[in-house]
Structure formats: C-alpha cells, structure tokens
C-alpha cells in the first residue's frame, strides 16, 4: 500500500513538494485560499506562486484542513515558522496516531527559540518529527533541474521510509539523523543571505561576497555546533549547500531583502512589496538571542540585526565588518 501524503501550505515550495510527492504517493495539498485549491484541481496550476509551471494532474487540493489531514500517512508542514504552532493546533484535531510530520520551514520560533521539529513535538508529542532541508529553489525544481535535499529524522528507519516519498527523478533525497544540524543550517543561513544581499545591493564585488559567505558559514557552524548540531552537517547539503544557493540566487527571498536594503529601502517597504515570507528577517533577532545564550560571536549576524532592528544602514554594516581585527581563521573573529 502506498503512503498517502498531505502537504499543508500552498506557497511556492509547499506546492513544489506536493507536485513531486504526487508522483510517488497519492497527495493532497491544503490551500488556505479556496480559489487556489480550485485552480489546482481545475487547471493544474498555482498562478499566485508558480504561474509558469504546470502541476502534476494527479495532485489534488483542498481548502479544508480537516479533509487534508484526516487520511494522511505522512504530513508535510509547508507553512511559515510563525504559523507553525497555530496550524499544528488545528492539525491535532484530525491527525491519526503516529503519523510522521515533516517540516519544510527554515526558521525558529521567536519567543521560545524552538526549532520547528521541537514545536511539532510539543503540539503533537506522539508523532515522529523530521525536516526536509537543502539547496532547493522551487522554480528550478519545477523547471526540471537536478537538485538534492536531506530528510532528517532521529530514527534512521523512519527517515528511510519517508525518503521514498520525496525522492523523485532528478530530485535526490539523502537521509540524515542530525535533525538539529539540518534545521539550524536551514534557519541560520537566511541571516547570512540577507548580509550577502546587502553587499550585492551596495555593489561590493565578488571577492567580498565570497568572504561574507565563507565567514558566515563559520559563524553559523559555531552556533549550530554549540546547540548540538554535528559539524559535518554544516559542510553538507543542509549547511553549505543551502547557504550557497540562498546567498547567490536571484530567486532567494532573503537575498532579495538584503539587496533592497543595500539599495536604500527600509525593511517595512521591502516586506510590504513581497507576497512570500523571508524567514531570515525574524530569525535574525532570535539568532542574536541564541548567540548571547551560548556565548558565540556572530559578527555578520550582529550587523544584519543592526540594520533590521537598530537603525543602521547597509553601509554601516559593511563598514563595521571591515573594521574588525582579523585573527586566526579557526577562531571566532
């Protein structure tokens, strides 16, 4: 018997994952807007987020959360991190026992500082919680370009069982038991992507971009390891792989936020013009709180935080970074 999959959240990546899994298992996509569900069912299209990409004809959509959840054998959470807890609270009313829950969100809960699998375990304590993470730009996947991702569960047997749901043709999925590292890599890289985008908006050049990405990897790895992640994870798909894609692609929302900041727009203006969530904006403040808690030096994240929340400019941020005294490459400077 094939597993039945439900994906909650019809943004660009949630829709893309539902499109992929529908080739491996009967898949239902929950759409918050009834008109989106109708368009998916009627025209095999999500014109709001993926207007140029036809969806698999076997993919079904619904605007009823209860309908989407009640028969699922695997539940995929494609909602933003800020909506995760409330959505899970509604899911709890309909989900069957022991169904694995997979998070796609690359963010941290602001007040609690929890990773998304920790939120899942709090709200749905009897359900295995995992994460899918990697360098996965939705439109490139929909266009048929090769991509790779990681499915992370603490239980390797569950990871192997769920792996087959997502692995599809040129979309290669690897297993990893380091849930902490995979989630933190996905969340923390968004802050570095904002920093990289600010440099691109300022026109600082390729050498500077490379330095920011590399030193950004060093600082997100320091914090990730301090919080329990495995060093090797940050050198893999969910770490440096995701970091490179998010820092360099013009499809990246977080890089876009940084680029517009570098061009002089305010964060309020940038967010108002976007129709999707850039997780790094809220994650930045959480990262600085975690850095203080774990006594980890994160100079790039600190400069991004200054621009987003303390009135600094992108020029101030890059000036601050270049004025730091460098130490050994292996230390915290």
C-alpha positions in Angstrom: 0.0 0.0 0.0 1.4 3.4 -1.0 1.6 6.0 1.7 -0.9 8.9 1.5 0.8 12.3 1.7 -0.7 15.7 2.7 1.2 18.9 2.3 -0.1 21.9 4.3 0.7 25.2 2.7 0.4 26.2 -1.0 3.3 28.6 -1.2 6.0 28.0 -3.9 7.9 25.3 -2.0 4.9 23.6 -0.5 3.3 23.4 -3.9 6.6 22.1 -5.4 6.9 19.4 -2.8 3.3 18.3 -3.3 3.9 18.2 -7.1 6.9 15.9 -6.5 5.4 13.6 -4.0 2.3 13.1 -6.1 4.4 11.0 -8.5 5.2 8.6 -5.6 2.1 8.7 -3.5 -1.5 10.0 -3.5 -1.0 13.6 -2.4 -3.3 16.3 -1.1 -2.3 19.9 -1.0 -4.0 22.1 1.6 -4.5 25.7 0.4 -5.6 28.5 2.7 -7.4 30.2 -0.1 -10.3 28.2 -1.7 -9.7 29.8 -5.0 -6.1 28.4 -5.0 -7.4 24.9 -4.3 -10.0 25.3 -7.1 -7.3 26.4 -9.6 -5.0 23.4 -8.7 -7.9 21.0 -9.2 -9.3 22.6 -12.3 -6.3 23.9 -14.2 -3.3 22.1 -12.5 -1.8 25.5 -11.7 -0.9 27.7 -8.8 -0.7 31.1 -10.6 -0.1 33.1 -7.4 3.3 31.4 -6.7 4.2 29.3 -9.7 2.5 30.9 -12.6 4.6 29.4 -15.3 4.8 25.8 -14.1 2.0 23.2 -14.7 1.4 20.9 -11.7 1.0 17.1 -11.9 -2.5 16.3 -12.9 -2.8 13.7 -10.2 -2.2 16.3 -7.4 -5.4 17.1 -5.6 -6.1 20.2 -3.5 -8.5 21.2 -0.8 -9.2 24.3 1.4 -10.4 22.1 4.2 -7.7 21.4 6.7 -9.6 18.5 8.3 -10.0 16.9 4.9 -6.3 17.2 4.1 -5.2 15.8 7.4 -7.6 13.0 8.4 -6.3 10.3 6.0 -2.6 11.3 5.8 0.1 8.7 6.4 2.8 11.4 6.1 2.1 15.0 6.9 4.3 17.8 5.4 4.2 21.2 7.0 4.8 23.8 4.4 3.6 26.8 6.4 5.9 29.6 7.6 7.5 29.2 11.0 5.4 31.9 12.6 2.2 30.0 11.6 3.5 26.5 12.6 2.3 26.3 16.2 -1.3 27.5 15.4 -1.6 25.3 12.4 -0.4 22.3 14.3 -3.0 23.0 16.9 -5.7 22.7 14.3 -4.0 19.6 12.8 -4.2 17.9 16.2 -7.9 17.7 15.9 -7.8 15.4 12.8 -4.5 13.7 12.5 -4.4 9.9 13.1 -1.9 8.4 15.6 1.8 8.1 14.9 1.8 9.8 11.6 5.3 11.3 10.8 5.3 15.1 10.5 7.9 16.7 8.2 8.7 20.4 8.4 9.7 22.4 5.4 10.0 25.7 7.3 13.5 27.2 7.7 13.0 29.4 10.7 12.9 29.5 14.5 10.0 30.3 16.8 10.6 33.9 18.0 9.6 33.7 21.7 10.6 30.1 22.5 13.7 29.9 20.2 12.5 26.4 19.3 13.3 24.6 16.1 10.2 23.5 14.1 10.6 19.9 15.0 10.6 20.9 18.6 7.4 22.8 18.1 5.9 19.7 16.4 6.9 17.5 19.3 5.3 20.0 21.8 2.0 20.1 20.0 1.9 16.6 18.6 4.1 14.6 21.2 3.2 11.2 19.9 4.3 11.8 16.3 7.8 11.4 14.8 9.1 14.9 13.8 11.5 15.5 10.9 12.7 18.1 8.5 13.4 18.3 4.8 16.2 20.8 4.1 18.7 21.6 1.4 19.5 23.9 -1.6 16.0 23.7 -3.0 14.8 26.7 -5.1 11.3 25.9 -6.0 11.2 27.2 -9.6 14.4 25.4 -10.6 12.9 22.1 -9.3 9.7 22.8 -11.1 11.7 23.5 -14.3 13.2 20.0 -14.0 16.8 21.0 -13.0 18.6 18.5 -10.8 18.5 19.2 -7.0 19.3 17.4 -3.8 17.9 17.6 -0.3 18.1 15.9 3.1 15.4 14.2 5.0 16.3 14.3 8.7 14.7 12.1 11.5 16.4 11.0 14.7 15.1 7.5 13.9 17.0 6.3 10.7 14.4 3.7 9.9 11.7 6.4 9.7 14.0 8.6 7.6 14.5 5.7 5.1 10.7 5.1 4.9 9.9 8.7 4.3 12.8 9.2 1.9 11.0 7.3 -0.8 8.1 9.7 -0.6 10.2 12.7 -1.6 12.9 11.2 -3.9 11.8 11.8 -7.4 13.8 11.6 -10.6 16.3 14.5 -10.6 15.3 15.5 -7.0 17.7 13.4 -5.0 17.0 12.9 -1.3 19.5 11.8 1.3 18.9 10.7 4.9 20.5 12.3 8.0 19.9 11.6 11.7 21.2 15.1 12.7 17.8 16.9 12.9 19.3 19.7 15.0 22.1 20.5 12.5 19.8 20.2 9.4 17.2 22.6 10.9 19.7 25.1 12.2 21.6 25.1 8.9 18.4 25.9 7.1 17.4 28.7 9.5 20.7 30.4 10.2 21.8 30.6 6.5 18.9 33.0 5.8 20.6 35.6 8.0 23.8 35.3 6.1 21.8 35.6 2.8 20.5 38.9 3.9 24.1 40.1 4.6 25.2 38.8 1.2 22.3 40.6 -0.5 23.1 43.8 1.2 26.6 43.6 -0.3 25.2 43.0 -3.7 22.9 46.0 -3.3 25.9 48.1 -2.4 28.0 46.7 -5.2 30.8 45.5 -3.1 32.0 42.8 -5.6 32.6 39.1 -5.9 35.6 38.9 -3.5 33.6 40.4 -0.7 30.6 38.2 -1.4 32.7 35.1 -1.2 34.3 36.3 2.1 30.9 37.0 3.6 29.5 33.6 2.6 32.6 31.8 3.9 32.8 33.6 7.2 29.1 33.4 7.5 29.4 29.6 7.3 32.0 29.7 10.1 29.7 31.6 12.4 26.5 29.7 11.7 28.6 26.4 12.3 29.8 27.7 15.6 26.3 28.4 16.8 24.9 25.2 15.3 27.5 23.0 17.0 27.1 24.9 20.3 23.4 24.0 20.1 24.0 20.3 19.4 24.4 20.0 15.7 27.1 17.8 14.1 30.0 19.7 12.4 29.7 17.5 9.3 26.1 18.5 8.7 27.1 22.2 8.2 29.5 21.0 5.5 26.7 19.2 3.7 23.6 19.9 1.7 21.6 21.4 4.7 24.6 23.6 5.5 26.9 25.0 2.9 24.8 23.7 0.1 21.7 25.6 1.2 23.9 28.6 2.2 25.4 28.9 -1.3 22.0 28.7 -3.1 20.3 31.2 -0.8 23.2 33.7 -0.9 23.7 33.7 -4.6 20.3 33.0 -6.3 18.1 35.9 -7.5 15.2 33.6 -6.6 16.2 33.8 -2.9 13.8 35.9 -0.8 16.3 36.6 1.9 19.0 37.6 -0.5 16.4 39.9 -2.1 15.6 41.5 1.2 19.3 42.3 1.7 19.8 43.6 -1.8 16.9 46.0 -1.4 18.3 47.1 2.0 21.6 47.8 0.2 19.8 49.9 -2.3 18.4 52.1 0.5 14.9 50.7 1.0 13.5 50.2 4.5 12.6 46.8 5.8 9.0 47.8 6.0 8.9 48.8 2.4 10.6 45.6 1.3 8.2 43.3 3.2 5.1 45.2 2.0 6.1 44.6 -1.6 6.7 40.8 -1.1 4.0 38.1 -1.4 6.0 35.5 0.4 7.8 35.2 3.8 11.6 35.9 4.1 12.3 33.8 7.2 15.6 35.4 7.9 14.0 38.7 8.9 12.5 37.3 12.1 15.2 34.7 12.6 17.9 37.3 12.9 16.7 38.6 16.2 16.3 35.0 17.5 19.9 34.2 16.3 21.3 37.1 18.3 19.5 36.0 21.4 20.8 32.5 21.0 24.3 33.8 20.3 24.2 35.6 23.7 22.8 32.5 25.4 25.5 30.2 24.0 28.3 32.8 24.2 29.0 32.6 20.4 30.5 35.5 18.5 28.4 36.2 15.3 29.7 39.5 13.8 27.9 39.2 10.5 24.5 38.3 12.1 25.1 41.2 14.5 25.5 43.6 11.7 22.3 42.3 9.9 20.4 42.7 13.2 21.6 46.3 13.4 20.2 47.1 10.0 16.9 45.3 10.6 16.2 46.4 14.1 18.6 49.1 15.3 18.6 51.8 12.7 21.9 51.0 11.0 22.3 51.1 7.2 23.9 48.5 4.9 26.8 50.8 4.5 27.2 50.9 8.3 27.1 47.1 8.4 29.9 46.6 5.8 32.0 49.3 7.4 31.7 47.5 10.7 32.7 44.2 9.3 35.8 45.6 7.5 37.0 47.4 10.6 37.1 44.2 12.7 40.6 43.0 13.5 41.1 39.5 11.9 42.5 36.7 14.0 43.2 33.1 13.1 40.8 31.7 10.5 39.9 29.0 13.0 38.9 31.3 15.8 35.8 33.4 16.3 36.9 36.6 14.5 
